[in-house]
Amino acid sequence: AKEKPCAFADALFWKSAFDVRGLQEGYDVVATRRNLGKIKTVWTFEQEEELREFFEKYKGAEDIIGCILNDLSGQPLRTRRQVSTQLVRMRLVTDRKQLHKKRKRGNVSLHGRPKGGMPWTDAEIGRLQDLLFEHSSAADPVTAIASEFTTKNM
């Protein structure tokens, strides 16, 4: 209240998410961030060299752009899109898709089998057919079969 004397009066009226963020961070900060992506950016030679160094440093990172943005110095603030566009312009990458965050995906399914790897064995197929016959009249046969069909039962 000491920093923002009108905060109580502002709280009485309906606010959008933009207005609430403006109350918290200041309207000028929010407006700057909102228009950040709309501003055509100019990269100086020094900024391009810094970007090239950070790209080489974080080449194998899971989130290359995120790492670069954390280390990128100076003004103006850059968005992920601006950095990725500049990397393409500098021909450090051929396509933006190379810069997407790499998602971790597990190799094991719910039943302990490798995903997309080994084909079903005859024993597994037989067990699955038996379970299907047992639970065909159940209200939710898939859940019942899945709860019983594990590699432990094999």
N, C-alpha and C positions, 0 to 999 in steps of 0.2 A: 504494500500500500504506500510505503514511503517513496519507492521508486516510481510508481505509477499511480498517482492520486485518483485518476478517473477509472481505475480498474473495477471498483465496485459498481459504478454506474454502467460500465460496459457489460458487466456480468448479468445485468437485468434484462438485456435484450438478446434475441436469438442471433446466434453467430454461425457462420459457415466454418469449415475446417481452416480455410485460409485466414479468416478473422481471428480465430482462436490462436493460431500459430503466430499471428501478428501481435497479439496481446502478450504472448510468452516471450518471443524473441525480438520484437520490435518490427514495425511495419516496413521500415526501410530494408532490413535484412531479408525479410520474406519476399519482398518485391524484387530484390536483387536476385535471389535464388530462383524465383519463378521465371524471370526473364533471362536467366543464364543460358538456357538452351537456344534462345531465339537470337542471341547476339552473334554476329559473325565474328569468329575469332581469328586473330592474326598471331602467328607464332614467330617469335624472333629466332635468330640463328642460335642464340644461347639456349633458348627453351627447346629447340629441336635437338640440339646436342645432348641436353639433359634427358630428354625423352628417349633418345637413342641409347644412352647409357643405362637408363632404368629398364628399357626393354631387354637389353642384353643381360642385365642382372637378374631379371625375373622371368626369363624366357620359359623355364620349366615349371613355374609356379602354377598352383591350381587356379588362382584368380589374378591373372597378369594385370588387368586394368586396375583392379582394386589396389594392388601393391604399388603400382605406378602413381595412382592418385594420392596415396598416403605419403609418398616421398616427394611428389612434385612441389616445387617451391614457388613462391611469389604469386603475384596477382596477374591476371584475373584467375578466379577459380575455374576449373575445367570440369566438364561432365564426362561420363563414361563414353558417350557417343563422340564428343569432340576429340578425346584422346584416341579412340579407335579409328576415327576418320583420319586423323593426322598420321597414325601409324601406317594406314593404307596408302596415304598420299606419299609418305616417305619411302614406300615400297619395302617396309620391314616385314609386312605380312601381305599376302595376296588377297585375303578375304577376311571380313569381320568375323565370320563364323569360327575362325581359328582362335579368336580372343574370348569366346564365351566361357563362362565358368564351367569347369569340368565337374560334373556331378558324380558322386561316388555311388556306385551301384554294387550291391552285394552279388556274389557268385552263387549263393545257395538259396534254393526256394524254401517255402514253408516246410517242406517235408524232408529237408536235409539233402536233397539231390542237387547236383550242379545244374544251373539254369542253361537251357539250350545245348547241353552237352550230350550226355549219353542217352541212347534210346531206352525205352522201357524194356525190362527183362520179361521173360515169359512168366516168372513167378509173380512179379508185380502186376502184370495184366490179369493173371488168374485171381490174385488177392482182390484186386479192384472189382472184378466181375462178381466175386462172392459177396463183397460188401454192398455192391449195388443191388444184388438180389435180396440181401438181408434188410436193407433200409429203403427199399422201393416204396413202401407204404408210409414212411415217416413224413411228418409235416415239412421238414427241411432235410431232404436226403443228402444234399451236398455237404452241409455242415456235419452231419452225423458221420459220413464217410471220411471227410477230412480229419475229423478228430481221431478216428481209428486208424487211418492209413498213414503210417509213419514207417521209417526205415527200421525202427525197433521191432515192429511186428513181422518183419520179413525173415 
